[in-house]
Amino acid sequence: MSTRKVMMVLAFAIVCGALFAADPPKTAPEAADSSQAKPAADNATELAKKSQNPISDLVTLSFQNNTYFQTGPDGKTQNVLLVQPVLPFSMNEDWNFIARPIIPIINQPAMTDSQNRNGGLGNIQLQTFFSPKKPVGDWILGFGPYFEFPTNSGPDGQFGTDNWSAGPAFVALQIKGPWVYGGLATHLWSCYGNDPQTNLTSVQPFINYNMADGWYLSASPTITANWAADASETWTIPIGGGNQGIRQVWEEPNNIFLIHAGSFQKMMF
């Protein structure tokens, strides 16, 4: 059996096995209804804290649009819309299983003189976590396999590599008073494909300070290390932060945010 088929079977088996053992997940409105005795502002703050936990027991659907300026040789604008459902399932009294697909929809300018502006689908990623329901010490933990599939539709590999890749994912966080802080770390190795090898580490520390009525301040830079790149292009380190909040839209709680960030590249140590 080829490596590609093994990866597909493995990802399918992990997700299906966890779903088979799982109870139906909670939705955000159900979580809010369970605490109706609390004031509305407290409910919004608690929902905000849960939305900041990447392995919480809430079903969520996130649309995150990233706009990158000065992209390509002509300094045009690139847009990447990330569709990010979070699907938690209760496996038993002690463990949850969380599936986090990441679906990028890309619109970007020409990268060479022979190209045109193009739009389409990037490579879909699947983060999966097995998470103890009770904190370990003071830490909420999750770990599991991480996959990237070559679903890109752009011409000439503009929207991603054609490699099939896999690796580990780990998350740890604490919730203390108004603070939610922790980090998410992943690594991908290419397992199959003809493109140059994938060897990519991503570390996303995050810190959130929750205020009244569901509003909070947030910083969550994603630091990447591309070990397959030249030494001068190994590290990419963003800097930035933003303001976010839980608001009621069409009778559903929505997490609305605006973040500004820049980045620079640093040579390998």
Rosetta silent file (secondary structure, phi, psi, omega in degrees, C-alpha in Angstrom):
SEQUENCE: MSTRKVMMVLAFAIVCGALFAADPPKTAPEAADSSQAKPAADNATELAKKSQNPISDLVTLSFQNNTYFQTGPDGKTQNVLLVQPVLPFSMNEDWNFIARPIIPIINQPAMTDSQNRNGGLGNIQLQTFFSPKKPVGDWILGFGPYFEFPTNSGPDGQFGTDNWSAGPAFVALQIKGPWVYGGLATHLWSCYGNDPQTNLTSVQPFINYNMADGWYLSASPTITANWAADASETWTIPIGGGNQGIRQVWEEPNNIFLIHAGSFQKMMF
SCORE:     score description
SCORE:     0.000 S_00000001
   1 L     0.000  136.116 -176.850    0.000    0.000    0.000 S_00000001
   2 L   -70.789  160.418  177.900    1.388    3.454   -0.928 S_00000001
   3 H   -59.588  -38.108 -179.726    2.285    6.072    1.696 S_00000001
   4 H   -61.691  -44.711 -179.936   -0.544    8.277    0.446 S_00000001
   5 H   -66.975  -38.205  177.903   -3.138    5.566    1.003 S_00000001
   6 H   -60.412  -43.287  179.276   -1.699    4.760    4.427 S_00000001
   7 H   -63.301  -43.401  179.676   -2.052    8.413    5.481 S_00000001
   8 H   -63.918  -43.196  179.823   -5.646    8.602    4.247 S_00000001
   9 H   -65.617  -41.572 -179.850   -6.574    5.354    5.985 S_00000001
  10 H   -63.135  -47.997  179.222   -4.836    6.436    9.200 S_00000001
  11 H   -61.788  -43.665  179.589   -6.568    9.835    9.308 S_00000001
  12 H   -63.542  -41.004 -177.897   -9.928    8.240    8.489 S_00000001
  13 H   -67.739  -40.404 -179.954   -9.450    5.534   11.127 S_00000001
  14 H   -63.669  -47.730 -178.656   -8.476    8.009   13.866 S_00000001
  15 H   -66.646  -46.919 -177.862  -11.445   10.281   13.223 S_00000001
  16 H   -66.285  -38.732  178.687  -13.976    7.469   12.733 S_00000001
  17 H   -63.740  -41.578  178.562  -12.716    5.549   15.749 S_00000001
  18 H   -67.559  -40.392  179.624  -13.017    8.596   17.967 S_00000001
  19 H   -66.740  -36.437  179.884  -16.485    9.428   16.612 S_00000001
  20 H   -63.058  -35.342 -178.218  -17.662    5.850   17.121 S_00000001
  21 L   -88.632   -1.494 -169.022  -16.683    6.045   20.786 S_00000001
  22 L   -97.597  157.408  169.469  -18.007    9.553   21.291 S_00000001
  23 E   -90.899  162.334  177.902  -21.159   11.098   22.674 S_00000001
  24 L   -58.719  139.838 -178.138  -22.903   13.923   20.770 S_00000001
  25 L   -76.003  161.498  173.757  -20.992   17.214   21.144 S_00000001
  26 E   -83.008  156.441  170.956  -22.272   20.328   22.841 S_00000001
  27 E  -111.460  162.917 -178.847  -23.066   23.469   20.914 S_00000001
  28 H   -59.270  -43.228  178.022  -22.350   26.993   22.046 S_00000001
  29 H   -61.811  -37.387  179.035  -26.040   27.837   22.655 S_00000001
  30 H   -63.330  -40.821  178.747  -26.452   24.722   24.804 S_00000001
  31 H   -63.970  -36.302  178.934  -23.474   25.731   26.891 S_00000001
  32 H   -70.077  -39.962 -179.299  -24.982   29.166   27.337 S_00000001
  33 H   -64.552  -30.492 -177.039  -28.410   27.758   28.274 S_00000001
  34 L   -69.406  -12.401 -179.389  -26.858   25.568   30.964 S_00000001
  35 L  -123.644   40.904 -176.521  -25.817   28.693   32.863 S_00000001
  36 L   -65.606  -21.168 -179.177  -28.972   30.809   32.529 S_00000001
  37 L   -70.054  -19.671  179.955  -28.871   31.640   36.199 S_00000001
  38 L   -80.875  154.436  173.106  -25.778   33.762   35.593 S_00000001
  39 L   -60.578  154.549 -177.713  -26.014   37.344   34.322 S_00000001
  40 H   -59.591  -38.312 -179.491  -25.742   37.736   30.564 S_00000001
  41 H   -63.392  -39.782  177.902  -22.402   39.515   30.869 S_00000001
  42 H   -64.878  -40.221  177.058  -20.950   36.601   32.840 S_00000001
  43 H   -59.270  -44.153 -179.836  -22.219   34.179   30.191 S_00000001
  44 H   -62.714  -39.803  179.705  -20.491   36.212   27.464 S_00000001
  45 H   -66.875  -42.068  179.289  -17.237   36.234   29.430 S_00000001
  46 H   -66.105  -39.414  176.337  -17.361   32.467   30.023 S_00000001
  47 H   -65.028  -36.974  177.958  -18.100   31.841   26.334 S_00000001
  48 H   -62.093  -43.037  179.266  -15.201   34.114   25.423 S_00000001
  49 H   -63.367  -41.403  179.204  -12.866   32.044   27.623 S_00000001
  50 H   -66.204  -36.669  179.635  -14.099   28.811   26.048 S_00000001
  51 H   -67.633  -21.933  178.893  -13.616   30.243   22.556 S_00000001
  52 L   -84.142   -9.915  178.564   -9.994   30.986   23.474 S_00000001
  53 L   -93.272  111.261 -175.878   -9.413   27.330   24.362 S_00000001
  54 L   -67.582  -10.567  179.436   -8.520   25.475   21.125 S_00000001
  55 L  -126.337   35.026  177.186   -9.628   22.140   22.650 S_00000001
  56 L   -73.495  172.122 -176.673  -12.772   23.224   24.493 S_00000001
  57 L   -95.280   29.513  177.353  -15.955   21.128   24.411 S_00000001
  58 E  -106.962  138.598  169.323  -17.865   23.614   22.206 S_00000001
  59 E   -78.433  122.997  179.436  -18.756   23.141   18.546 S_00000001
  60 E  -134.509  158.328  175.214  -17.593   26.287   16.771 S_00000001
  61 E  -134.434  114.674 -174.823  -17.186   27.500   13.201 S_00000001
  62 E  -110.833  138.091  171.725  -14.601   30.202   12.598 S_00000001
  63 E  -119.340  110.253 -177.209  -14.005   32.320    9.487 S_00000001
  64 E  -116.803  115.595  179.575  -10.671   34.118    9.747 S_00000001
  65 E  -101.523  121.370  177.575   -9.634   36.390    6.896 S_00000001
  66 E  -107.389  123.782  178.370   -5.953   37.304    6.738 S_00000001
  67 E  -108.933  122.844 -178.663   -4.947   40.169    4.456 S_00000001
  68 E  -112.364  121.921 -179.618   -1.266   40.407    3.540 S_00000001
  69 E   -91.626  161.261  177.888   -0.017   43.636    1.982 S_00000001
  70 E    55.650   50.251  179.659    2.993   44.072   -0.291 S_00000001
  71 E  -100.202  136.774  177.343    2.796   40.507   -1.626 S_00000001
  72 L    80.835  176.486 -175.290    4.683   39.450   -4.741 S_00000001
  73 L   -65.819  -24.143 -179.054    7.015   41.451   -6.980 S_00000001
  74 L   -98.129    4.012  177.269    4.414   44.178   -7.576 S_00000001
  75 L    65.818   37.977  179.434    3.488   44.610   -3.887 S_00000001
  76 E   -85.743 -178.326 -176.442   -0.165   43.608   -4.302 S_00000001
  77 E  -100.921  135.813  174.460   -2.605   42.314   -1.668 S_00000001
  78 E  -113.163  138.451  175.707   -3.143   38.648   -0.815 S_00000001
  79 E  -120.111  133.805  176.146   -6.205   37.345    1.050 S_00000001
  80 E  -127.742  110.455  176.472   -6.394   34.002    2.847 S_00000001
  81 E   -94.060  120.167  178.907   -9.769   33.023    4.316 S_00000001
  82 E  -101.866  117.419  174.401   -9.422   30.199    6.852 S_00000001
  83 E   -95.060  117.594 -168.839  -12.563   28.152    7.489 S_00000001
  84 E  -131.531   83.208  171.263  -11.952   26.465   10.855 S_00000001
  85 E   -73.141  147.103  172.948  -14.652   24.243   12.360 S_00000001
  86 E  -121.357  120.892 -173.294  -13.904   22.744   15.781 S_00000001
  87 E  -121.487   97.623  178.908  -15.672   19.432   16.440 S_00000001
  88 E   -92.644  145.869  178.051  -15.313   18.040   19.987 S_00000001
  89 E  -137.442  138.891  177.172  -16.606   14.598   20.986 S_00000001
  90 E   -85.782  117.436 -179.237  -16.798   12.937   24.376 S_00000001
  91 L   -83.887  -40.820  177.656  -15.126    9.532   24.170 S_00000001
  92 L  -162.650 -163.456 -177.063  -15.761    8.465   27.785 S_00000001
  93 L   -68.601  -18.225 -172.194  -15.785    9.914   31.286 S_00000001
  94 L  -111.935  -20.503 -170.227  -12.120   10.842   31.081 S_00000001
  95 E  -132.133  143.009  167.274  -11.307   11.834   27.486 S_00000001
  96 E  -110.140  154.357  170.388  -12.481   14.137   24.714 S_00000001
  97 E  -119.999  130.045 -177.120  -11.521   13.925   21.045 S_00000001
  98 E  -123.123  125.427  175.228  -11.296   17.201   19.118 S_00000001
  99 E  -107.453  128.661 -177.450  -11.055   17.470   15.312 S_00000001
 100 E  -127.791   82.998  173.259   -9.902   20.831   13.929 S_00000001
 101 E   -69.313  147.145  175.634   -9.934   21.007   10.108 S_00000001
 102 E  -127.315  114.180 -173.775   -8.342   24.124    8.589 S_00000001
 103 E  -115.350  106.821 -178.520   -9.586   24.944    5.080 S_00000001
 104 E   -90.903  132.157  174.123   -7.768   27.843    3.342 S_00000001
 105 E  -115.378  117.741 -165.002   -9.404   29.757    0.498 S_00000001
 106 E  -115.250  139.717  168.783   -6.752   31.886   -1.192 S_00000001
 107 E  -133.265  118.107 -174.047   -6.755   34.881   -3.527 S_00000001
 108 E  -141.798  156.168 -179.013   -3.313   36.138   -4.417 S_00000001
 109 L   -77.964  174.817  177.745   -1.511   38.262   -6.986 S_00000001
 110 L   -64.338  137.609  177.203    0.973   37.063   -9.583 S_00000001
 111 L   -98.075  -14.636  175.109    4.277   35.885   -8.147 S_00000001
 112 L  -137.640  169.374 -178.403    6.094   36.015  -11.511 S_00000001
 113 L   -65.704  -24.491 -177.287    5.683   38.015  -14.720 S_00000001
 114 L   -88.854   -1.062 -177.162    4.060   35.050  -16.466 S_00000001
 115 L  -104.332  162.443  173.231    1.316   34.579  -13.843 S_00000001
 116 L  -116.984  168.374  172.233   -2.033   36.252  -13.217 S_00000001
 117 L   -62.822  136.144 -177.425   -3.965   36.863  -10.011 S_00000001
 118 E  -135.123  156.325  175.149   -5.584   33.571   -8.999 S_00000001
 119 E  -136.041  151.620  179.411   -8.012   32.273   -6.415 S_00000001
 120 E   168.280 -164.243 -176.075   -8.780   28.812   -5.142 S_00000001
 121 E   -93.423  135.227  173.470   -8.383   26.215   -2.422 S_00000001
 122 L   -90.043 -167.135  179.452   -5.156   25.721   -0.491 S_00000001
 123 L   -77.229  125.631  178.717   -3.964   22.599    1.297 S_00000001
 124 E   -78.458  133.808  175.968   -6.465   21.350    3.877 S_00000001
 125 E  -112.058  151.674  177.051   -5.002   20.532    7.283 S_00000001
 126 E  -132.582  111.087  172.763   -6.503   18.344    9.999 S_00000001
 127 E   -97.045  130.198  177.544   -5.421   18.758   13.612 S_00000001
 128 E  -125.252  139.727 -176.647   -6.698   16.056   15.978 S_00000001
 129 E  -133.963  134.401  164.894   -6.366   16.069   19.743 S_00000001
 130 E   -98.626  124.902 -171.322   -7.020   13.578   22.513 S_00000001
 131 E  -131.625  125.359  173.697   -7.632   15.663   25.620 S_00000001
 132 E   -62.172  137.833 -179.217   -8.172   14.641   29.277 S_00000001
 133 L   -69.004  -28.571  178.461  -11.428   16.135   30.573 S_00000001
 134 L  -101.920  141.047  178.204   -9.773   17.064   33.846 S_00000001
 135 L   -60.143  149.617  175.023   -6.726   19.360   33.940 S_00000001
 136 E   -97.992  105.612 -166.320   -3.355   17.772   34.617 S_00000001
 137 L    68.482 -123.462  174.800   -2.154   19.873   37.508 S_00000001
 138 L  -103.046    7.246 -171.328   -3.334   23.303   36.421 S_00000001
 139 E  -104.738  136.798  168.728   -2.896   22.575   32.722 S_00000001
 140 E   -91.963  123.478 -170.858   -5.478   21.705   30.068 S_00000001
 141 E  -121.792  153.067  173.085   -3.685   19.371   27.645 S_00000001
 142 E  -154.564  145.024 -179.934   -4.256   17.881   24.199 S_00000001
 143 E  -152.884  152.795  179.095   -2.129   15.824   21.812 S_00000001
 144 E   170.793 -178.602  179.718   -2.601   13.888   18.590 S_00000001
 145 E   -79.783  156.141 -175.074   -1.656   13.468   14.927 S_00000001
 146 E  -133.411  131.293 -174.995   -1.642   16.329   12.435 S_00000001
 147 E  -127.689  149.259  169.522   -2.156   15.940    8.675 S_00000001
 148 E  -131.481  130.559 -175.723   -1.856   18.110    5.570 S_00000001
 149 E  -112.860  139.609 -177.097   -3.437   17.018    2.289 S_00000001
 150 L   -78.586   71.471 -178.129   -2.454   18.359   -1.177 S_00000001
 151 L   -95.121    5.299 -174.192   -5.865   19.801   -2.054 S_00000001
 152 L   -61.589  139.500 -177.144   -4.474   23.018   -3.564 S_00000001
 153 L  -110.260   -1.425 -177.234   -6.171   24.115   -6.769 S_00000001
 154 L   -74.723  152.875  178.679   -3.877   26.947   -7.788 S_00000001
 155 H   -72.325  150.398  173.205   -1.713   26.717  -10.923 S_00000001
 156 H    58.683   28.682  177.768    2.024   26.010  -10.671 S_00000001
 157 H    66.685   24.893 -178.194    1.792   25.073   -6.979 S_00000001
 158 L   -65.884  -30.489 -171.534    0.976   28.651   -5.958 S_00000001
 159 L  -102.135   13.387  176.831   -1.432   27.608   -3.205 S_00000001
 160 L   144.884  165.140  178.957    0.654   24.942   -1.507 S_00000001
 161 L   -72.448  157.836  175.475    2.913   21.960   -1.912 S_00000001
 162 L   -93.528   13.317  178.416    1.745   18.753   -3.594 S_00000001
 163 L   -83.410  149.787  166.162    3.193   16.668   -0.757 S_00000001
 164 E   -91.731  126.627 -173.185    1.214   14.559    1.689 S_00000001
 165 E  -131.521  155.243  179.811    2.479   15.489    5.155 S_00000001
 166 E  -154.153  162.468  178.975    1.947   14.389    8.751 S_00000001
 167 E   176.559 -171.568 -179.233    3.335   14.974   12.223 S_00000001
 168 E   -93.051  159.000  173.290    2.447   15.569   15.879 S_00000001
 169 E  -135.600  142.830 -178.503    0.374   18.330   17.482 S_00000001
 170 E  -145.808  139.149  176.916    0.370   19.395   21.136 S_00000001
 171 E  -137.398  142.554  176.269   -1.488   22.097   23.060 S_00000001
 172 E  -143.943  136.668  179.937   -1.293   23.213   26.685 S_00000001
 173 E  -153.438  162.971  174.199   -3.097   26.102   28.368 S_00000001
 174 E  -129.815  148.066  174.133   -4.276   27.518   31.680 S_00000001
 175 E  -121.941  110.888 -177.395   -7.369   29.539   32.579 S_00000001
 176 E  -134.468  112.064 -178.980   -6.822   31.672   35.665 S_00000001
 177 L    58.842 -130.042  179.300   -9.148   34.530   36.509 S_00000001
 178 L   -80.272   -3.390 -173.026   -9.380   36.852   33.500 S_00000001
 179 E   -98.063  136.629  168.212   -6.314   35.242   31.868 S_00000001
 180 E  -128.046  119.125 -175.272   -6.235   32.450   29.272 S_00000001
 181 E  -147.367  152.922 -179.074   -2.713   31.581   28.142 S_00000001
 182 E   169.020 -151.493 -178.622   -0.791   28.697   26.659 S_00000001
 183 E  -162.430  151.794  176.863    0.619   27.432   23.393 S_00000001
 184 E  -122.848  125.357 -179.106   -0.029   25.194   20.382 S_00000001
 185 E  -124.813  137.039  178.042    2.906   23.398   18.726 S_00000001
 186 E  -139.031  159.950  171.596    2.883   21.312   15.534 S_00000001
 187 E  -144.602  140.666  178.391    5.374   19.769   13.155 S_00000001
 188 E  -123.536  131.990  168.458    4.922   18.467    9.616 S_00000001
 189 E  -116.713  140.263  174.984    7.135   16.109    7.633 S_00000001
 190 E   -73.569  135.287 -179.223    6.384   15.256    4.007 S_00000001
 191 E  -110.031  -24.758 -177.006    5.583   11.544    3.587 S_00000001
 192 E  -157.897  141.234  177.368    4.744   11.357   -0.103 S_00000001
 193 L   137.993  163.134 -176.173    5.015   13.649   -3.117 S_00000001
 194 L   -99.867   -6.823  178.832    7.391   15.003   -5.712 S_00000001
 195 L   -75.170  165.580  174.609    7.725   18.562   -4.384 S_00000001
 196 L   -53.386  149.292 -172.161   10.682   19.625   -2.210 S_00000001
 197 L   -59.531  148.266  173.116   10.447   18.100    1.255 S_00000001
 198 L   -99.523  127.394  177.914    8.239   19.573    3.956 S_00000001
 199 E  -149.432   82.758 -164.585    9.931   19.997    7.344 S_00000001
 200 E  -127.943  124.237  173.982    7.985   22.689    9.168 S_00000001
 201 E  -105.630  135.540  175.228    7.637   23.538   12.851 S_00000001
 202 E  -127.955  132.595  176.722    4.924   25.938   14.043 S_00000001
 203 E  -128.468  123.941 -178.476    4.624   27.305   17.577 S_00000001
 204 E  -121.937   89.725  170.673    1.684   29.541   18.500 S_00000001
 205 E   -71.292  147.344  177.547    1.868   31.017   22.008 S_00000001
 206 E  -142.094  146.392  176.270   -1.314   32.829   22.999 S_00000001
 207 E  -143.985  132.917 -178.079   -2.376   35.093   25.820 S_00000001
 208 E  -132.248  137.130  174.441   -5.808   36.627   26.346 S_00000001
 209 E  -116.209  117.733 -174.697   -7.059   39.085   28.960 S_00000001
 210 E   -91.193  133.983  179.978  -10.829   39.015   29.424 S_00000001
 211 L  -113.742 -164.506 -176.864  -12.782   42.155   30.232 S_00000001
 212 H   -74.802  155.557  171.965  -16.470   42.861   30.798 S_00000001
 213 H    62.152   26.275  175.696  -19.298   41.877   28.444 S_00000001
 214 H    85.852    0.488  178.483  -17.277   39.257   26.549 S_00000001
 215 E   -84.238  148.197  178.503  -14.564   41.626   25.249 S_00000001
 216 E  -154.774  155.423  174.501  -10.921   40.605   25.541 S_00000001
 217 E   -96.737  141.961 -171.253   -7.412   41.548   24.464 S_00000001
 218 E  -142.936  143.559  169.611   -5.497   38.896   22.582 S_00000001
 219 E  -140.016  126.493 -178.265   -2.049   38.119   21.199 S_00000001
 220 L  -149.720   67.755  179.365   -1.354   34.833   19.381 S_00000001
 221 L   -69.099  144.420  175.209    1.605   35.037   16.982 S_00000001
 222 L  -105.013  109.176 -179.747    2.428   31.925   14.944 S_00000001
 223 E   -92.049  126.487 -178.169    6.188   31.392   14.862 S_00000001
 224 E  -120.468  146.407  174.431    7.330   29.068   12.073 S_00000001
 225 E  -128.415  109.996  179.117   10.617   27.365   11.366 S_00000001
 226 E   -94.816   96.522 -173.628   11.017   25.971    7.859 S_00000001
 227 L   -72.519  -11.267  178.079   13.962   23.613    8.281 S_00000001
 228 L   -90.845   -6.226 -178.123   13.985   22.860    4.534 S_00000001
 229 L   -87.845  172.695  173.637   14.573   26.529    3.624 S_00000001
 230 L   -62.597  155.331 -176.569   17.835   28.434    3.370 S_00000001
 231 H   -56.964  -34.683 -178.150   19.362   29.456    6.691 S_00000001
 232 H   -75.104   -9.756 -177.185   18.426   33.111    6.117 S_00000001
 233 H  -122.909   19.023 -175.353   14.751   32.178    5.652 S_00000001
 234 L   -69.547  -49.652 -171.674   14.288   29.546    8.369 S_00000001
 235 E  -101.715  136.498  169.924   12.407   31.546   10.995 S_00000001
 236 E  -124.515  121.291 -172.759    9.321   33.729   10.516 S_00000001
 237 E  -125.241  109.256  178.068    8.296   35.654   13.633 S_00000001
 238 E   -84.400  155.842  176.409    5.129   37.800   13.617 S_00000001
 239 E  -133.412  130.186  178.590    4.488   40.650   16.035 S_00000001
 240 E   166.356 -177.650  179.095    1.028   42.018   16.813 S_00000001
 241 E  -171.536 -178.737 -177.837   -2.175   41.831   18.819 S_00000001
 242 E  -169.372 -178.868  179.640   -5.808   42.829   18.757 S_00000001
 243 E  -116.272  136.399 -177.418   -9.181   43.305   20.376 S_00000001
 244 E  -138.033  166.864  178.325  -11.898   40.670   20.249 S_00000001
 245 E  -166.521  154.240  174.591  -15.336   40.036   21.708 S_00000001
 246 E   -93.110  119.979 -179.179  -18.306   37.682   21.925 S_00000001
 247 E  -127.606  151.087  178.865  -21.403   39.327   20.416 S_00000001
 248 E   -88.294  117.432  178.384  -24.913   38.019   19.768 S_00000001
 249 E  -129.231  122.627 -178.384  -25.683   37.908   16.021 S_00000001
 250 L    53.557   42.765  176.091  -28.873   36.245   14.723 S_00000001
 251 L    64.871   15.167  176.486  -29.419   34.727   18.200 S_00000001
 252 E  -122.181  141.165  175.070  -26.039   32.972   18.055 S_00000001
 253 E   -71.496  131.585 -178.893  -22.884   33.946   19.982 S_00000001
 254 E  -126.699  137.206  178.410  -20.190   35.173   17.574 S_00000001
 255 E   -94.835  108.229 -175.832  -16.527   35.842   18.253 S_00000001
 256 E  -107.516  131.590 -176.420  -15.654   39.060   16.406 S_00000001
 257 E  -147.702  155.887  175.074  -12.047   40.196   16.261 S_00000001
 258 E  -137.277  121.515 -176.803   -9.616   42.572   14.592 S_00000001
 259 E  -129.946  137.939  174.172   -5.880   41.899   14.799 S_00000001
 260 E  -116.287  133.773 -179.208   -2.946   43.714   13.256 S_00000001
 261 E  -149.258  150.683  170.684    0.393   41.952   12.895 S_00000001
 262 E  -124.592  174.945 -179.053    3.652   42.199   11.019 S_00000001
 263 E  -148.134  159.246  172.408    6.457   39.683   10.657 S_00000001
 264 E  -142.235  159.592  179.157   10.152   39.418   10.042 S_00000001
 265 E  -104.561  144.254 -176.729   12.485   36.596    9.136 S_00000001
 266 E  -128.387  142.873 -179.823   15.444   35.619   11.265 S_00000001
 267 L   -67.834  151.074  178.676   18.468   33.527   10.361 S_00000001
 268 L   -63.148  138.689 -179.130   18.812   30.061   11.828 S_00000001
 269 L   -67.840    0.000    0.000   20.764   30.002   15.101 S_00000001
